[in-house]
Amino acid sequence: MQRNGLSLTRDDLTSSYAIIRHNIRTYRSAGVVEVVKGRQLAELTLQNHETNQDSADHYEGWRYFIEKTRLKHGIDPREATLLRQRELESRESTAMRETKATFPPESEP
């Protein structure tokens, strides 16, 4: 299968992708809008959201992006948002612990 001259991998075809709504002005996330199966469907879904977006909404800074996810396609967007947030917090917590282990606090004179 071809996409823009590039072949799609099995991963592109079978993985789940989340469509995320966020504000580029306030950096606020409105969460997961939809989770779909396959990169092509994700790109098409993203385009549909952008095409159907109200111009005032766009002017206020709301945009969409695609993120590969382990969430199951078709999951309820509210549940997907909660699970995604937990995963982000877990990754951040792990990164902070690893950073502290790598860079121990300096001893004071």
N, C-alpha and C positions, 0 to 999 in steps of 0.2 A: 504494500500500500504506500502511496506517495502523498506527501504534504509539502507544498511549496518546493518541490524538487528534492525533498529529503525523505528518506524512507522512515516509516514509523516502526519503532521497536515493539516487541511484545509488551514491554512495560508501558509504553505509551497507550497501547490499546486496552490493557486490562487494569491499570491502576485507577484509583479514585482521585478526583481533583475537587477541591473546595473552591467555590466562588466566594470571595470575601469582599465586603463593602467597608470602605474606610474613608476618612476625611483627610485630604492632603493639607488642609489649612490648620486643623486642630489636632491632627494625629490621632483622632478618636476612631475606634473601630466600631462598626455597627454589627460585626460578627459575620457568621457564615450565612450566606443567602441560599446556597444550594450545594449539594455534593453530587457529582455525576461520575460516570464511568468512562474513562478514555480521554485522552488529551484533545482529540478533535472535537468531541462533544463539549468539553470544557471551554474551548476557544469559541465555539459557536454560541454557547450559553452566555459567555461573557459579552460577546458582540450584541446579543439580543438584549441583555440588561442595559448596555450602553446606548443602544438605539432607542429603547423605550424609556430611557431616563428623561424626566422632566428637565427642561433647560435651567430652571431656577435651582433645582437640586444639584445639577452639575456646577452651576455658578457658585453655589455655597461650598464647593470643594469635594463633594462625594464622588468617589471613583470605585472601581472594581478591579480585583486582580485574582489570578489563579494560583493556587497553592496545592502541591501534591500532598496527599494525606493518606493515613491508614484508616480513616473513617469509611464506613460502608456507604456506597452510593445510595441515594434515596432516603437517608436518615433525616429526621426532623431537624430543620435548621437551628431551632433553639437548643436542642440536645447537642447538635454538632458544635455549636458555639461554646457551650459549657465544657465539652470534652476537649476542644481545641485549646481553650483557655487553661485548663488544668495541665495539658501537655506543655504549653508554653511556660507556665509557672514552674513545672518540674524541671524542664531544660534549663531555665534561668537559675534555679536553685542549685542544680548540679554544676553548672558553670561557675557559680560563685564559690562553691566548696572547692572545686578544682583550682580556681584562682588563688584562694587562700592557702591551699596546700603547696602550690607552686611558689608563691611569694609570701613566705612567713613574715609576720610583723617585725619591723625593725626594732631592735632593743634601744631603749632610751638611755642616753649617757648619764 
